[in-house]
Each structure stands twice: as structure tokens, then as C-alpha cells.
Amino acid sequence: MLTLLEQLDKGTLWRSPGGIHPPELKSLSNQSTIASLPLQTRFVIPVPLVGQQATLSVKVGDSVLKGQPLTEGAGFIYLPVHAPTSGTVVAIEQHSSNHPSSLPVLSCIIEADGLDTWCELTSSKIEQLSKADILAKIKQAGIAGMGGAAFPSHVKLNPASEIDLVIINGVECEPYISADDRLMREFSDEILTGISIIHHLLNPQRIIIAIEDNKPEAAQAMESAIRRSSLPNDMIRVTVIPTKYPSGGEKQLIQIITGKEVPSGAIPAQLGIVVHNVGTAYAIQEAVLQGKPLIERVVTLTGESIGKPGNYWLRIGTTVEDALSQVSFQPESSQKVIVGGPMMGYALADLDVPILKGTNCLLTPSQAEIAPDPDEKACIRCGECAVACPALLLPQQLFWHAKAEEYDKAASFNLKDCIECGCCSYVCPSDIPLVEYYRVAKSALKNAAEEKLQAEQAKIRFETRLQRLEDEKNAREEKSKQAAAKRQANMKSGDKDAVEAAMARIAAKKAQAAEGITADPAATTPDTTTTKAAIDATSAKKTAVNAAIERAKAKKAALATQSQKDNQSDVATVTTDMPVDTIDRANDKKAQIAAAIARAKAKKAALANESAEKNDVDAEQPSNTVNEVSPVNETATTSVVDPADDKKAKIAAAVAKAKAKKAALAGDSTEKNDVDGDQTSDTISKVNPAIEVDTTITATSVDDKKARIAAAVAKAKAKKAALVGDSTEKNDVDGDQPSDTINKVNRAIEIDTTIAVTPVDDKKARIAAAVAKAKAKKAALVGDSTEKNDVDGDQTRDTVNEVNRAIEIDTTIAAIPVDDKKARIAAAVAKAKAKKLANSAKQEEL
């Protein structure tokens, strides 16, 4: 049995399944040599031409040279993009793509300068380069498969496994296309040079140049080139195969040459076979030997709508519209422009799209060449599609699942093995565009696979993150454990008795505190000093209080003498020594009390003198004088006095003030009533509130409750006696005095007495004091009312109502809580007795 190599040497061929024999129609373009078109002024270069995503290395306004790289990128299958001519980058924008969808892609638009200046090129010889250098030059040149798939060539030339057979594909089975045919005829030696470079890289046992039998000129040219090449003639040979579509397919060609079938999902390299196009071999020799990048290729411009059909060298980036305009393109109505052949090509929706590295043909058929798209009819299950399929698939099943969008089921019928040759669509009697359904299904499966891949990558990242967080947590816990263990080890090794020593120190401190012994002798000094300072401060306060009392007594005597001399006034003016209602806490409280007493007495004397002088000048002075004087004294005294710490000193001062007031009021009221009989009864009413407020606030500022009560009792008695005297005299002088006088006097006495004992807590004592006050006031008011009613018969009945309201207010206010119950009761009893004596005196006089 012959081996595979022996069979190859003998020219043995195998049949491939399926296939069709459509009209060739190659004679329109293969009769003339390859020509060049005039340089265009505008080129559109898509950035992701082939391979992985690239990044532009130029910007708008940059000048570029012919062959200059425009992109940068990384990755094994990355291919750079080069400038097709010298010029200026005028725009970087989204532009329609050379694709059936015409979706926009990022493109670099270059305006040619007409000079077509090359960048610096580096030529080399194969003997001077290593395999790695050769592969690098092929990659930098951006060479991709020129047969239509545009797969990066440097990837195929660096396989993972050993390669036994290299097939150079010159079949070109697609109707109308003749680019490879003309290239083999005209550049056979260059193609053989490129094949020799491939042989140098892969070192295969055999190299087969496959050509269809409808291209005899190309086969003869390649055989002549083999004889002229340096390659061994027994290692490389030309094999002519029968014309059949799609025998130019990679897997179909391998099956025809070797009889081997590439498994589903596998690549030819796994069988030790590599397939390259003749155009790719030509580009490889230019890149390695001359340093030229792939910036142009041979493209067949054919169809009856073109006036000059043929094969032309077109720059990558030349627009389809510009290319057709150079070959006398005359479009008809509903003209189609197809990229590729009539079997595997696709129609363009926009002609302003660029020529790509995989573009081998532009077909412009007339209406006579290609019929209009017929209407799709129902499948009749004839099975012709299955017979014509070169991949031995079941096109009918694929169609049903693709139409129902059951893409996973279509994939289970090996949809990915479909080469989209179009044989099934060509033979379908129902005119069903089967290939279009398969393309849609493939696209959907591809999108689903990408989404699944992204989801898996996201899951991996998430799990990696969780693992990282867990590792960090474990690391922290381990670090904490190590630190704790280290601390325990240091405690054990450093001082085992540290805890016991600390406990002993604490016990010693507790013992010293219990015995009152201070460990540090120096610490006692501040305490002794502080005690001595406190004693000195207390002595100073007592001295200041005694001095204040002496000053108060002296001023009292002087005021009493002065008040006896002032007996010519016609208006009763009473001055009061108002105590404070706001308390400002000073550092030396006793000194403040002494100063306040001195100032109050001085003001009292001054006001008394002023009152006497005014009475001499104007006998008809209104009775409001007292009202105007009292607020002045009240305001002046209120803002200076603060509560005293020494209770005894405060009591003494309060007693002295009360006695002085009593004497002054008694003398002034008697003398003044004799002078002016027209004095109104408002005088007494206005004097009493001042006295009341004075007494109340004084009592509030004293801490010692008993002393406060005693002072209040003394003041109340003095006021009551003075008011009774004034009331009696005035009633004798002025018979027209209104009955409101008694009401106002009584209310003043009632409020004065009540507020003096304001803070009381004991309810029983409070009630008793209120009852006593009410009885005393009622008796006094009854007596006053009787006397005045005799004098003035016109007195209104409001007297009784006002008396009752006064008693009610007195009783209510008396219910305010007082702290010292006994003191409160004593004060109430004293006041009641004083009032009773006063009422008896009045009745005797009447």
C-alpha cells in the first residue's frame, strides 16, 4: 500500500462530496494583464482591519508616508494598519464599513499629497534572518490571508505541531474571479520565492501547488518557475484538480489532495497540513526581502456594467466608488455591486466603503447576468440542498431551526462547519436564501458565546475577589494571633511578677488612704496653704460685715435727724431703700453687701432733701412725686446687691434698714398731711407698692429663713403704723377723699406681708398665716370704711369688693411654700397682733 507521500508524488486525487458546476464567466477579466489605477486623492483605512483591536498612533493633522504604521497594538494575532500613500490625516471618525450591514467603524481618513513617498524600508536576505526575525517582519507588514478569510499569516506560519504538507491554493473556484490566475501567470517567480520562505519556516516534507484545470496557463507558469527555483524538484510539484465548486475551500481542497477529512472543530494544522493562498506567498516575499508592508493587492473588477473589466492593483483604503469610477462603471437601475463572487459574495448598500485585505473581487452584474431576487417559497423537502452540501451537513434542518430562532438546536447540527459556499441556495427550487439564514444564526450564536464568556470572566473575577478578601481576613487573624502569642511570651519571659507587683502597689495606696497618710511629704504643703487662705478670707469677710453694720447705724441716725427738720413740704414724699431683684455673684460677697447698704442710705438722704425743697417751693405739687422717686431708688439699689454668705450679717443689715424706713415714713407722713389738705389719696397707694417690693426682694435674698421672717415682721409693723397715721390725718383734712384710698393701702399691706413670707412649703403654716392676715385686714378696713363713710356720703359700694379681693389675693399668695414651717407661723402671728393694735388705736381716736 502506498503512503500518502507516494500517492502525492503520483498525483493521486480524491473526490470531495457535494459541490456544483456554475458558469465560470472568467473570460471577462483574465484576458488582460494586471493594471494599476491612478492614485486616488482620498483613502479610508478602518482601524480594526484584521486581528485584535488596534489603537491609532496618529492624530488629525499629522503627515504620514507611504507604508507608515498607523496603529499600535498587542496580542498574538494583532496586525498593524499602514498608510497606502503619503499625505495628511484629515479626519478620524466613524465611517461605513465594507460589510453587508454597512455598520460604521472607526476609520482614519487620509488625503493624498500626490507624491506617494515611501517611508524607510529595510531589505533583507533569507540567509541573514532567523525564523523569529522572518515571523516578526511578516507580522509587522500586516500580512493576512489573501484568499478571502484574511486570517493573520504569521499565526499559520508558527504552528504548535510539526507540519508535513504545505498546500499553496491557486484553485480560485469562484465564478468571475481571476485575480490569482493572472498573478500566477505574471509573478510566478515571486510566488516561488515566497513559497521558499514558507518552506524555510515550516520545513515540510512536501509542497503542493493546487490549480484547477480551467487555468492551464497558470499551471504551466508555475511549473516553469519551479524549475527555475532553488527548491528540490522532488519536494515541490504542481497538482491540477478538476474544476468544481467549491473545491477551493480549505477543507475541501485538503480532502481532494490527501483524502483526509478535517474533523469538526479542528484545524488543518492538527493533521500536519497548512494551506496558503498564492497571493499570500507573493506578499510574504515582498515583506521579508523588500520590507514592504501589505498596502495593495490584486482585485478583479468585472461584470457587464464595467466598461474595462480586468484585474487591477488597488491600494488598501481605496473606496469602491473611486475604484469603479476608474474603469468606466455604468450602473443600471437597481444596480448591485457585490464584493466577492456571485456565490459567496455580498451586496453593498453604500459604495463609499474601502477595499480591504480580503477583498478579491468587485462584481457589477447587469440584469441579464443575474436575475432579480425571487420571492421565497415554501420548502418542498426535495433534499437537493443536502446533496449539494460539500460539508455533508443537513441544510434543511439548519434552515428550520434558524428560521424558528432555535439557534442552539441549529448548533447541534454542526452549523459552525458551514463554509457559506451557497451551493444549497443555488440548487434550491423554492428560492430560499438558506445561506442568509445560516449567517444570522451564526451571528446570534457568536453574540451568545461572547456574552457567556463575559459572564464567566465576571464570575471568575468575583470569585477571585471573594478569595482575596478571605485570604486577607485570614492573614489579619493570623497576624493578630501571632501578635497575641508574642505579647504573652514577652510577659512570661520579661516579668512574671508584673501583675503581683501592680496589685501590691494598689493595696499600699488603699492602706495609705485609709490611714490619712500621704506617701509624698511635699504633697501636704498645698493643702495646708489652702486651709490658711480660707481662714484668712473668712476673717476678712467678718471684719467687712462689722464695718458695714457700723456705717449703717451712723447713717440711720443722720437720716432720722434730717427727717425731723423737713416739715414744710406739701406733698408726702417717701423714699425707700430698695433691695435687689437680680443677683450678681461676686467674689467677695460681704464686701458687696456693705457697699450696697452705704450707697442706698446716701441715696435715701439725698432724695429726702430734694423732696423737702420741692415742698417749700410748690404747695400744689401733684401727688405723683412719691411714685417717681420710688422707682429710682429701686433701680439703683437692685443692680448692686448680691446674696451674702454670712447670714447673721445680712439679718443685722435688714433690721437696720427696716427701722430707718419706719422712722422716716412716720415723720414725713405726719408733717406733710398738715401742710396740704388737698393732697390726693393716691400718695399712700403709690408709696406702699414701693415699700412692698423693697421688703419682698430683701426677704428673698436671705438664706436664713428665720432671720428673713424676723426682718419682714419688723418692716410690716413699721409700715402699718405709718400708714394708719397718714390715713387718719388725711381723712380729717379732706372730706372729699375718695374711698379708694383704704383699698389701695390695704392691698399694699397685704401684698407686702404676703410676699415677705413667699417661700413656704408647709401648707398648714401657710393657711394659718393667711387666715390671720385676712382677719386683721378685714377689721382694719371695716374701721376705715366706717370713718370715711361718715365724712363722704358719696362713697361707692366698691369698697367692700376691693377689700374682699385684697383678702383673697393675700390668702392666695400666702399659700406659696416656705421651707421653715415654725418661722412662718411665728411671723404670721406677729403680723396679726400688730394689725390688731393698729385697728384699736384708730377706733379710740375716732
Disulfide bonds with the S-S distance in Angstrom:
none
